[in-house]
Each structure stands twice: as C-alpha cells, then as structure tokens.
Amino acid sequence: ARERSKRDNLSSRKIWSRRSSILPEFVDCFVQIYNGKTFVRCKITEGKVGHKFGEFASARKRKPSRTHIGPGIKGKR
C-alpha cells in the first residue's frame, strides 16, 4: 500500500530540469517533462533508467520535409 501511494504521488510529477537523471523509483510512472514551452507527458520504463529526462522531450521544432513545400525560387524563373 505504501508503494502504491508513492507511485500515485510520482505519476503526476512535473519535471522542469531536463538534465536530471531518471531514477529506478520513477519506473512505471507518467511524468510531465518541460521542453521550454509546454509539458510533454512521458511514461518511464526500465530502459530509460540512467538516462536524462530531456532525452525524451524534444525541445526543437520539426522541419517539414522538402516534398510538402512547393517549388523554390529555381522553379519560378
């Protein structure tokens, strides 16, 4: 019962420090990691222990692929 209450407490945890290491007590919990703008929800598994929180919440925007953008300046000449 004690471990369940501890797990419930960690499940709604917000993480601002992306450089903090993931500890074994976070396993099977959902955490919200700040990416500089919003919080990204992430489930912690055993494979993520020892890594940093920031590895699982990208802080960069994705660039759209070039195929979805129309022709560039070369195509208009």
C-alpha positions in Angstrom: 0.0 0.0 0.0 2.9 2.3 0.8 4.5 1.7 -2.6 1.2 2.4 -4.4 0.8 5.8 -2.7 4.4 6.6 -3.6 3.7 5.7 -7.2 0.5 7.8 -7.3 2.4 10.7 -6.0 5.1 10.4 -8.7 2.6 9.8 -11.5 1.6 13.5 -11.6 5.1 14.8 -11.3 6.2 17.8 -13.4 9.9 17.9 -14.3 11.5 21.3 -15.2 15.1 20.1 -15.0 15.8 18.3 -18.3 19.4 17.4 -17.1 18.2 15.4 -14.1 18.8 11.6 -14.3 15.9 9.1 -14.2 16.0 7.0 -11.1 14.5 3.5 -10.6 11.8 4.8 -8.4 10.2 6.6 -11.5 9.6 3.2 -13.3 6.0 2.7 -14.5 5.1 6.3 -13.7 4.0 9.0 -16.0 5.9 12.3 -15.7 5.5 15.6 -17.5 8.8 17.0 -18.8 9.1 20.7 -19.7 10.5 21.2 -23.2 10.9 25.0 -22.9 7.3 25.8 -24.0 4.9 23.1 -22.8 5.0 19.9 -20.8 5.4 16.6 -22.6 3.8 13.5 -21.0 6.1 10.5 -20.9 5.9 7.0 -19.3 9.1 5.9 -17.6 10.2 2.3 -18.3 13.1 0.3 -17.1 15.1 1.0 -20.2 15.0 4.7 -19.5 16.6 4.5 -16.1 20.0 6.2 -16.1 19.2 8.5 -19.0 18.3 12.2 -18.7 14.7 13.4 -18.7 15.5 15.8 -21.6 16.3 13.0 -24.0 12.6 12.1 -24.1 11.1 15.5 -24.6 12.3 17.2 -27.7 12.9 21.0 -27.4 13.2 21.6 -31.1 10.5 22.0 -33.8 10.4 19.5 -36.6 11.1 20.9 -40.0 8.6 19.9 -42.7 10.0 17.6 -45.3 11.0 19.2 -48.6 8.4 17.2 -50.6 5.5 19.1 -49.0 6.9 22.5 -49.8 6.3 23.9 -53.3 9.0 24.7 -55.8 11.7 27.1 -54.7 13.0 30.2 -56.5 14.6 28.0 -59.2 11.2 26.7 -60.3 9.7 30.2 -60.8 12.3 31.5 -63.3 
